Amino acid sequence: MTLASLARTTYRSVFASAGYPALFVSASFSILGLSFQILVFSVTVFATTGSPAAASLAFAAGFLPQVLGGILLPSLADRIPPKALLIAGALMRSLVALILAVGGLGIVGSVCVIAAAALVSPLFSAAESGLVARILDGDRYVLGRSLFVITGMIVQLLGIALGGVALQFLTAQQAFLILSALHVAGALVCLAGVPRLGAAAAEPGRWRIGDTLRGYRALLSVPLIRALLLLWWVPLSLLVGAESLVVAYAGQAGAGAATTAVLIGAIPLGALIGEVLVGRLCPPAARERLVFPLLALLGVGLVAFAFGPPPLVAALVLSVASIGLAFALGRQDVFRAALPADRVGVGFGLLGVGMMTGQGVGPVVAGPLASIVGVGPTIAICGALILVAGALCFGPVQRIRWRAAERP
């Protein structure tokens, strides 16, 4: 074991990397603004129509089109300089907020504008992920990505809270104008601080609409990449399926609103703790050794719901189990290293599409199953399947890496 494998990277060394502070700030502005926008727009639609269905559609408009965009667009991120894409993305989000502030499109027109912006957002996300992979090396990349996850969780909650406060004192139009200015600030931060790098593809050439799918097929044909993606996608999908039943579990147990809120917040809280503990306190070699134990913690915690723990005990179990989501930290650098240099954007686009799809499929499967076997048993089944999937996906990754290490 080398000294490098034992060294612990610090947050200070990550922020010392040229371009990372600006990228971090601009990404935080983007997440803050989008969560703020979703809340304000959904509340405005409900106040106007009085329809829960319309409010739900307004909420979904910012997410569902991302699946289609993620299938078609991420390969373009490898053909355009990332700085230009990040600035364009921030300005596009600013324009959307400005259009919502001006009004005049009606609810249907506004939903279409938000959906159109969501459709192209995977392009900007792929550019951002690819740039992080290019400006951070070694374990700084792992910790830098972890910082994005941690901050994303906190900032998303902050955006929702600020949106709720803003609606107490401002009109929706005023709130959207503030939001538009926030995205302009994000564009200026990118302009001033993000390094000017060329396109990732050595010979960008002409982009075609099917390039992303062709890139996805090429990456999925690589055994290591395929195993790593399944190692992320399947457990996350099962966890989201279990998470979608938390409110029903609380309701069947007769829990009040406060206890239900504690249950809902248990998984993000545990995930946040796991990212900090494993990302910051564990050296790289330890994170690699912890991949399967953390997956096991996640699965076993959900299996405990077969015994029907009381709501507050269930919240504690969920928080501890969700620390296991930090298993991904032990494989992030391996995934980045496995991606071809000219398909970094495509690789992160594929990762994102699979995660978004899984988060949609998990609840669709878990809900009907819960109506047959019960809520607690279904959550336990999700946990058992996480254990099985973890074992099936973890083994191939280890074998492929061992074979690669043995080659002269």
C-alpha positions in Angstrom: 0.0 0.0 0.0 1.5 3.4 -1.0 1.6 6.6 1.0 -0.6 8.1 -1.8 -3.3 5.6 -1.1 -3.3 6.6 2.6 -3.2 10.3 2.1 -6.4 12.2 2.9 -7.3 15.0 0.6 -8.6 18.2 2.2 -11.4 20.5 1.1 -8.8 23.3 1.0 -6.8 21.5 -1.6 -9.9 21.0 -3.7 -10.8 24.7 -3.6 -7.2 25.5 -4.4 -7.6 23.9 -7.9 -7.9 26.5 -10.6 -11.5 27.0 -11.7 -13.1 24.9 -9.0 -14.3 27.7 -6.7 -16.1 29.5 -9.6 -17.6 26.2 -10.8 -18.8 25.4 -7.3 -20.4 28.8 -6.8 -22.1 28.9 -10.2 -23.4 25.3 -9.7 -24.8 26.3 -6.2 -26.5 29.4 -7.8 -28.1 27.1 -10.4 -29.4 24.5 -7.9 -30.6 27.3 -5.6 -32.4 29.0 -8.4 -34.0 25.9 -9.8 -35.4 24.7 -6.5 -36.6 28.3 -5.8 -38.3 28.4 -9.2 -40.0 25.1 -8.9 -41.6 26.0 -5.6 -42.7 29.5 -6.6 -44.1 28.4 -9.9 -46.0 25.4 -8.4 -47.5 27.5 -5.7 -48.5 30.2 -8.2 -50.1 27.6 -10.5 -52.1 26.1 -7.6 -53.1 29.5 -6.3 -54.4 30.4 -9.8 -56.1 27.2 -10.7 -56.9 25.6 -7.4 -56.0 22.3 -9.0 -53.5 19.8 -7.4 -53.1 18.1 -10.8 -52.1 21.4 -12.4 -49.6 22.1 -9.6 -48.2 18.6 -10.0 -47.7 19.1 -13.7 -46.0 22.4 -13.1 -43.6 20.6 -10.7 -42.9 17.8 -13.1 -42.3 20.1 -16.0 -38.9 20.9 -14.6 -37.9 17.2 -14.4 -39.5 14.8 -16.9 -38.1 16.4 -20.1 -34.6 15.9 -18.7 -34.9 12.2 -19.5 -35.4 12.9 -23.2 -32.7 15.5 -23.2 -30.3 13.2 -21.4 -30.8 10.6 -24.2 -30.1 13.0 -27.0 -27.8 15.8 -26.0 -24.8 15.0 -23.7 -22.5 14.0 -26.5 -22.7 17.7 -27.6 -21.0 18.6 -24.4 -17.8 16.9 -25.6 -17.8 19.1 -28.8 -18.2 22.6 -27.3 -15.8 24.3 -24.9 -17.3 23.8 -21.4 -17.0 27.4 -20.3 -19.2 28.6 -23.1 -21.8 26.0 -22.3 -21.9 26.8 -18.6 -22.4 30.5 -19.4 -25.1 29.8 -21.9 -26.9 27.5 -19.4 -26.9 30.2 -16.8 -28.2 32.8 -19.2 -30.9 30.5 -20.5 -32.1 29.9 -16.9 -32.1 33.7 -16.4 -34.2 34.2 -19.5 -36.7 31.6 -18.4 -37.1 33.3 -15.0 -37.5 36.7 -16.8 -40.2 35.3 -19.1 -42.1 33.9 -16.1 -41.7 37.3 -14.4 -43.1 39.2 -17.3 -46.0 36.8 -17.7 -48.5 36.9 -20.5 -48.0 33.3 -21.6 -50.6 31.7 -19.4 -50.0 28.6 -17.4 -49.8 26.3 -20.4 -47.2 28.6 -22.2 -45.2 28.9 -19.0 -45.1 25.2 -18.5 -43.9 24.8 -22.0 -41.1 27.3 -21.5 -40.0 25.4 -18.3 -40.2 22.1 -20.1 -38.1 23.3 -23.0 -35.4 24.6 -20.6 -35.5 21.2 -18.7 -35.1 19.4 -22.1 -31.7 21.0 -22.7 -30.4 21.1 -19.1 -28.7 17.7 -19.3 -26.3 19.3 -21.9 -25.2 21.8 -19.3 -25.1 19.2 -16.5 -22.8 17.0 -18.7 -20.5 19.9 -19.4 -20.3 20.7 -15.7 -19.5 17.1 -14.7 -17.0 16.8 -17.5 -15.3 20.0 -16.4 -15.0 18.8 -12.8 -13.4 15.6 -14.1 -10.9 17.7 -16.1 -9.8 20.2 -13.5 -9.5 17.9 -10.5 -7.2 14.9 -10.5 -6.9 11.8 -8.2 -8.6 11.9 -4.9 -9.3 15.7 -5.3 -11.9 14.6 -7.9 -13.6 12.3 -5.5 -13.8 14.9 -2.8 -14.8 17.6 -5.2 -17.7 15.5 -6.5 -18.7 14.8 -3.0 -18.8 18.5 -2.2 -21.2 19.0 -5.1 -23.5 16.3 -3.7 -23.4 17.7 -0.2 -23.9 21.3 -1.2 -26.6 20.3 -3.7 -28.6 18.7 -0.9 -28.2 21.8 1.4 -28.8 24.4 -1.3 -31.8 22.6 -2.7 -33.5 22.7 0.8 -32.4 26.4 1.1 -33.9 27.2 -2.3 -37.2 25.7 -1.2 -37.1 27.6 2.1 -36.3 30.9 0.4 -39.0 30.4 -2.1 -41.5 29.9 0.7 -40.3 33.0 2.5 -40.2 35.1 -0.7 -43.9 34.3 -1.4 -44.7 35.8 2.1 -43.3 39.2 1.2 -43.0 39.4 -2.6 -45.2 38.8 -5.6 -44.4 35.9 -7.9 -43.2 38.4 -10.5 -40.8 40.0 -8.1 -39.5 36.6 -7.0 -38.9 35.6 -10.6 -37.0 38.8 -11.2 -34.7 38.1 -8.3 -34.2 34.6 -9.6 -33.3 35.9 -13.1 -30.6 38.2 -11.5 -29.3 35.2 -9.5 -28.7 33.2 -12.7 -27.0 36.3 -14.3 -24.7 36.4 -11.3 -23.9 32.7 -11.9 -23.0 33.4 -15.5 -20.7 36.3 -14.4 -18.9 33.9 -11.9 -18.4 31.4 -14.7 -17.1 34.2 -17.0 -14.6 35.4 -14.4 -13.4 32.2 -12.8 -14.0 29.1 -15.0 -10.9 28.2 -17.0 -11.1 28.4 -20.8 -10.6 24.8 -22.0 -11.1 23.4 -25.4 -13.7 20.8 -26.3 -13.1 17.3 -24.8 -13.3 15.6 -28.2 -9.9 15.9 -30.1 -11.7 16.4 -33.4 -15.2 17.7 -32.6 -16.5 17.5 -36.2 -20.2 17.8 -37.0 -22.6 16.7 -34.3 -25.6 14.5 -35.2 -28.7 13.8 -33.2 -27.9 10.1 -32.8 -24.3 10.7 -31.5 -25.4 10.4 -27.9 -27.1 7.1 -28.2 -24.2 5.7 -30.2 -21.8 6.9 -27.5 -24.0 5.3 -24.9 -23.9 2.0 -26.7 -20.1 2.2 -27.0 -19.7 2.8 -23.3 -22.1 0.1 -22.3 -20.1 -2.4 -24.3 -17.2 -1.8 -21.9 -17.6 -4.4 -19.1 -16.1 -2.2 -16.4 -18.2 0.9 -17.2 -21.4 -1.3 -17.5 -20.8 -2.9 -14.1 -20.0 0.5 -12.4 -23.2 2.0 -13.9 -25.4 -0.9 -12.7 -23.7 -0.6 -9.3 -25.0 3.0 -9.0 -28.3 2.7 -10.8 -29.9 -0.4 -9.3 -29.5 0.3 -5.6 -30.5 3.9 -6.0 -33.7 2.9 -7.9 -34.6 0.5 -5.2 -33.9 3.0 -2.5 -36.1 5.6 -4.2 -38.8 3.0 -4.5 -38.6 2.4 -0.7 -38.5 6.2 -0.1 -41.7 6.7 -2.1 -43.5 4.6 0.6 -42.3 6.5 3.6 -45.4 8.7 3.8 -47.7 5.7 3.5 -45.7 3.9 6.2 -46.1 6.9 8.5 -49.8 7.2 7.7 -50.5 3.5 8.5 -48.6 3.9 11.8 -50.8 6.9 12.7 -47.9 9.3 12.8 -48.5 13.0 13.0 -47.3 15.6 10.5 -44.1 16.4 12.5 -43.1 12.7 12.7 -43.9 12.2 9.0 -41.6 15.1 8.2 -38.9 13.5 10.3 -39.3 10.3 8.3 -39.2 12.1 5.0 -36.0 14.0 6.0 -34.2 10.9 7.4 -32.8 9.6 4.0 -31.3 13.0 2.9 -29.9 13.5 6.4 -28.2 10.1 6.4 -26.9 10.6 2.9 -25.4 14.0 3.9 -23.7 12.4 7.0 -22.3 9.6 4.9 -20.9 12.0 2.2 -19.1 14.0 4.9 -17.9 11.0 7.0 -16.7 8.8 4.2 -15.6 11.5 1.8 -13.6 13.6 4.3 -12.5 11.2 7.0 -11.7 8.1 5.0 -8.5 7.9 2.8 -9.0 6.5 -0.8 -8.0 3.0 0.0 -10.5 2.8 2.9 -13.3 4.2 0.7 -12.6 1.4 -1.8 -12.8 -1.2 1.0 -16.0 0.3 2.3 -18.0 0.0 -1.0 -19.7 -3.3 -0.2 -20.1 -2.8 3.6 -21.8 0.5 2.9 -24.1 -1.1 0.3 -24.9 -3.8 2.9 -25.7 -1.2 5.5 -28.1 0.4 3.1 -29.8 -2.9 2.3 -30.0 -4.3 5.8 -31.5 -1.0 7.1 -34.4 -1.3 4.7 -34.8 -5.1 5.5 -35.5 -4.0 9.1 -38.8 -2.6 8.0 -40.1 -6.2 7.8 -40.4 -6.0 11.6 -42.6 -2.8 11.4 -40.5 -0.4 13.6 -42.4 2.5 15.2 -42.1 5.7 13.1 -39.4 7.5 15.1 -37.3 4.3 15.3 -37.9 3.9 11.5 -36.6 7.4 11.0 -33.4 6.5 12.9 -33.0 3.3 10.9 -33.4 5.2 7.6 -30.9 7.8 8.6 -28.3 5.2 9.6 -29.0 3.1 6.5 -28.7 6.1 4.2 -25.2 6.6 5.3 -24.6 3.6 3.0 -25.2 5.8 -0.1 -21.6 7.0 0.3 -20.6 3.6 -1.3 -20.5 5.5 -4.6 -17.5 7.5 -3.3 -15.3 4.4 -3.5 -16.0 4.0 -7.3 -16.1 7.6 -8.6 -12.5 7.9 -9.6 -12.6 4.4 -11.2 -15.5 5.5 -13.3 -13.8 8.7 -14.4 -10.6 6.8 -15.3 -12.6 4.2 -17.3 -14.2 6.9 -19.6 -12.5 7.7 -22.9 -11.1 11.2 -22.9 -13.4 12.2 -25.8 -16.5 10.8 -24.2 -16.5 12.3 -20.7 -19.7 14.3 -21.3 -21.4 11.2 -22.8 -20.3 9.1 -19.8 -21.7 11.5 -17.2 -24.8 12.0 -19.3 -25.4 8.2 -19.3 -24.9 8.1 -15.6 -27.5 10.8 -15.1 -30.1 9.3 -17.5 -29.9 6.0 -15.7 -30.3 7.6 -12.3 -33.2 9.7 -13.4 -34.9 6.7 -15.1 -34.3 4.6 -12.0 -35.8 7.2 -9.7 -38.9 7.1 -11.9 -39.1 3.3 -12.2 -38.5 2.6 -8.5 -41.7 4.2 -7.2 -43.8 2.8 -10.1 -42.8 -0.7 -9.1 -42.8 -0.3 -5.3 -46.3 1.3 -5.2 -48.3 -1.6 -6.7 -46.2 -4.1 -4.8 -47.0 -2.4 -1.5 -50.7 -2.6 -2.3 -50.3 -6.4 -2.5 -47.9 -7.3 0.3 -47.9 -4.2 2.5 -45.8 -1.1 2.9 -43.3 -2.4 5.4 -42.7 -5.7 3.6 -42.2 -3.9 0.3 -39.5 -1.6 1.8 -37.9 -4.7 3.2 -38.0 -6.4 -0.2 -36.3 -3.3 -1.7 -33.6 -3.7 0.9 -33.1 -7.4 0.2 -32.8 -6.6 -3.6 -30.2 -3.9 -2.8 -28.1 -6.6 -1.1 -28.5 -9.0 -4.0 -27.8 -6.3 -6.7 -24.8 -5.0 -4.7 -23.3 -8.5 -4.6 -24.0 -9.1 -8.3 -22.6 -5.8 -9.5 -19.7 -5.4 -7.0 -18.2 -8.8 -7.9 -17.7 -8.1 -11.6 -16.2 -4.7 -10.9 -13.6 -6.2 -8.6 -12.8 -9.1 -11.1 -12.3 -6.7 -14.0 -10.1 -4.4 -12.0 -8.0 -7.3 -10.8 -7.5 -8.6 -14.3 -6.5 -5.1 -15.5 -4.0 -4.8 -12.6 -2.4 -8.1 -13.5 -1.7 -7.2 -17.1 1.9 -6.2 -17.7 
